[in-house]
Structure formats: C-alpha cells, structure tokens
Amino acid sequence: MGIIKVAFRLKIMYIIIRLLLEGDIVETYSGFAQVYDMFMDNVPYDEWCEYLHGLLCENGVASGLVLDLGCGTGNVTERLASYGYDMIGIDNSDEMLNIALDKSEQSDHDILYLHQDMREFELYGTVRAIVSICDSINYITDPEDLLSVFQLANNYLDAGGVFIFDLNTIYKYENIGDTTIAENRDNSSFIWENSYYGDERINEYELTLFVREDGEKYDKYVENHIQRAYTVKEISDIIHQAGMELVAVYDAFTKKPPNEKSERIYVIAKEQGKKHI
C-alpha cells in the first residue's frame, strides 16, 4: 500500500474517532473498535515503530524517558512502551487521550498522558528523546509557532537528547492536489475533498463522514483540516534558530536522503546547550 494511502487512512481514523466520540455515536469501546478496524486495517504501525526504534537506538536512545508529541490515541506511544521506553504522550484532544488511556490500561503500560497544545507544552523535567509521528508537525502552519515547538523540544531534552519527527512533503501535497476521494463501507462512508495551494504550500481538506449505528439512519459530520508543507531548508533553519543541531534527514523508512519524489521525510535533531552530567 502506498505511503499516501496509508497516511490518508491514518488521518481518516484520527478524525473519525474524535467525531464519533464528540457526537456520542459510540457508547461502548466495542462500537468504536468496529469503526477503527474498518478504516485502519492496513496501517503498518509495527513497521513504522520498528523503523523509529531503530533511529532512536542509532542516536543513543535505547531506553529511558521518551515524549510522544501529538500522540493521538497512543498507537505509537504503546508500541514504544513495548520496546521498554518510559513513555509520556501529549495531545490537544482529550477524547483521543481517553482512548489512549484505555489502551494503556489494557496493555498495563504505565504511560503518562497530558492534555496540552504542542505549541506550548510543559513537562516536569527533561526526557531522553521526543518523537512526533504521523505528520503532526505539518499541522503547525505558522513558522513562528513551529519555532516555539522546536525551542520547547530543545528545552525539555536531556543534554544531547534527540528529537525525531516526520513530515509530509511538497511533492506529496502536489501529487494529491485538487482531488475528491470517496469510500463506502457497510455502516459508514466518507467523502474527502482536497485542495492544495502551491504558492502558500497549504493543503486543505474537508472530510464529510456518514456513520450509521445499529441499522438506523446515517449521521453526517464535516471537518476541515489545514496542513503546511515545509522545505528541508526551512526546517533546517528553524532547527538551528531553536538552538538544536540537525543530525539527518531521511526519505521515510530508509536511510537515504530525500529525493524529488519523497512523500514523507524523517528529521533527526539533537539538543544543544546543556552540559552532560
């Protein structure tokens, strides 16, 4: 399955979960699980987190305290906890965090979840690494806000700690372009209307969901989302402004540099300014 389709399903899942919870459509976890499985059956979380774990280990973080920034329902957080990391998850949606908490209770992982905006998050101390996966950084559309995120990351990392995040690329957004995608399932369907504004490098999509419970009428929900594409140079400049060192930029799930057709990239930055104890 292509990276675009995988990320597309991932974002649909995120929106569906939040809309279902806010609309009180799902009253039990089993009802949610049916929708989750329907739209997320092809997302390779295990492979994604194996790659992420490898990057962490290669950069000196094989154990210790790790922050998952923009953790959503905890899919990455849970898997990193399974690798033995002590995990903290931050997200600005309490509904998503409630699902993440339920997962941690089932897995018996001792994960601390915090309801905070990633542009102004606060921790009680420093962590060995910060990760932000599934294009959460693309939602920071103001470069000044992105600088604030990176400055906070540098502040809350241990001396020499690493910040690893992914980004959708300009090529990916251009490739999707002005597109309408629809899919119909037994009890739910969606219409995804995408627009990309190349001059501003802004990608906007409107997602219309139709969800039916127990054979009753469909309920309709509409959400609008905006993301921004950044060049590697822009990201590099903001990392240096934040006081961090740029370590590497990879074409996603490889150790190769990005190319003109890279759809997703991984960026590794390192804390600077603190003294090792």
N, C-alpha and C positions, 0 to 999 in steps of 0.2 A: 504493500500500500504506500502511495506517495506521501512525502512529508506534508504537502499542502492538505491532503485529505485527512491525514492523521491529526494535524493541528486544528483543522476545521471541525472535526468531530469533538476534539477536546474542548474547544470554545463553546460548541453547542451544549455539551454536557454541563459546563460551568453555568451557563445561562439558564438551562432547563432546571437544574437543581434549585437555583435561587428563586426562579419564578414559581416553581411548584410549591416551595416552602412558604413564600410570601403570600401565595394565593390560597393556602390551606387546602390544596387539592389532595395532597398526600397526608394521610393521618397516621400511617404506620411506616416503619422502615421497610417492610416488605413491598409496599406500594412504590416507594422510591427506588428500591433495588431493581424492580422490573424496568423502569424507565432508564435507569443508569446502565443496566446491562444491554438494553436495546441500542443505545447510542454510543457506548464505549467499548464494544466487544473487540475492536481492532486496534485499540491504542496500546502500544508495546511499552507500558510503564517499566516492566522489568529490565528490558534492554536499555531504555533511557537512563535508568538509575544505575545500571551496571557501568555505563559509559561515564556518568557523573561521578560515581565512586572511584573509578579509575583515575579521573582527573584530580580528585581530592587527594588520593594516595600519592600520585606523582608530584604533588605540590606540598607534601609533608603533612597531610591531614588524614591519617589512617584511623584516628579515634578522637574523642573529645567532644566538646560542645559545638553544635552547628545550628545556625539560624536558617530557616526556610522562609524567605521573604516573598509574600504573596502566595501563601501555601494552599489556598483554596480548601478543598475537602481533605487534604492531607495525604494524597496519593504518593507524592514524592517523599513527604515527611515520614510516612510509615515505612517506606522501603529503606530509607537511610537509617532509620532506627533499627531495622532488621540487620543492617551491616554493623551495628554496635555503637553508632553515634548517639550522644545525648542531644535530643532534638528540642528546638523551640520553633514554633510556627507563628507567623504574623499574617493576618489578613484583615481587610476592612469590612468584610461581610460576616456578621455574627451568625447568619444562617449557615453559611459554609463551614464556619468553625464548629457549630453544633454537630454537623455531620462528621467532621474530623475528630471531635471528641468521642463520638460514638464508636468510630473505628479504633481509636486508641484504647477504649475500654474493652473492646472485643479482642484486640491483639495483646492486651496487657502491656503495651508500651507506655512508659512514663514520659509523656510529651507535654510540654508547657505550651498552650496556645494563648495568644494575646490578640485582642481585638484592637488593631491600630492601623492608621494610614501609613503606608511605607514611606511617604514623603516626610514624615515627622515621627518615626518610630523611636521608642526608648527602651533600653534594656537596663538591667541592674548591674551588669558588668560586661566584660568582653567575651567574645567567642572565638574559636579557632578558625571558623570559616562561615561565610554567608553564601547561600545559593538562592537564585531566583530563576525558576524554570517555567516553561510554557508561555513565553512572550509577555510576562508581566511587565517587563521594562518598557515594552512598546506602548503600554497604556500611559506612560509618563510623556505627555506630548509637549510639555514646556521644558526647554533645555535648562532653565534655571531650577526647575523642580528636580530634574534629573541630577543636576549638580548637588542639590541638597541630599538626595538619596545616596549618592556616592560619598559625600562628606560624612554622612552618618555611618555608612558602612566602614569607612576608614577609622572613624572614631571608636566603633564598637568591636573592631577586630583586635585580637591579640597582636603583639609585635610579630610582624612577618606573616600574619594570617592572610587567607585568600578569599576573594570574592569571585564567584563563578556564576555567570548568568548567560541566558540565551536571548537572541533577538531574531524576529522576522526581518528579512532583508527588503531592500527596494525592489530587487528583481521579483521576489515573491509577490509583493503587492501589485507590481505592474503586470505580472502574469495572471493574477486573479482579475484585476481590472474592474470594469463595469460588468458585473456578472450577476445573474439570478440563478440560484440553485434551490431545488425543492426535493423533498423526500417524503414518502408516505409509508407509515407503519400501521399496524392493526389498530392501535389506540392513540396514536399521536402522529403528527406530521409537522413539517416546518417549511417556511419559505425564507431563504437567505438572499437579501438584495445588497450587493456590494458595490461601493463606489470608491475609486482611488483618484486623488487629486495630486497629480505629479509635481506641480510647482511647489506645493507646500509639503509634499511627501506625507500626506494624511490619508489614511484608509478608514472609511466609514462604512459600517454595515448595519442594516436593520433586519432583525430576526423576528419573524412572526411565527408563533407557536400555536398549534391546535392540539389540545390534550383532552382525551376522553377517559372518564373513570367509570368502571363497572357498567359499561354499555349505555351510559347516559349521554347527554348532549356534550358537544365539544366546548371547551372554554378556550378563549383566544387571549394571547398575550403578545405584546410587542415591546421590543427593546432596541435601543440604539447604542452602538459602541463605536468609539473612535480610538485609533492607534496611530502612531507615527513611526516612520522609518528613519533610521539614522545611518549615516555613513560610518565606516570604520574610523576615518579620521576624526569625525565629530566625537565619537565615543572615546577615542584615544585622548583627544584634547580635554574632554570633561574629566576623564580619569586622572590626568595629570593635574588639572585645576583642583581636584578634590584631595590632592596630596598622595595619591596612590601611584604605584608602578604598574604599567601594562606588561603582563608576562607573555600572553599568547592570545591569538585569535584563530579559531579553527572553523573550517567547514563542519557543520554539525555531524557528530557521531564518527568523526575521523580525526586524524592528527595532521591533516593537510590544511594549508592556508585557504581562505575563501577564494572562490573564483566568480566569474561574472554570472554564473547560473546557480550560485549557492542560494538556497531558500531560507536557511536558518544558520546562524553562526553561534558559536560559544566563545565567550570572552572570559579571560582569566586575569584578574588584577590582584596586586599584593599590597598589603598595608605598608605604609612608611611613616616614620616619625617617632615611633615608640622604641624604647630601649628594651632589649631582651634581658630578662631577669635570670 
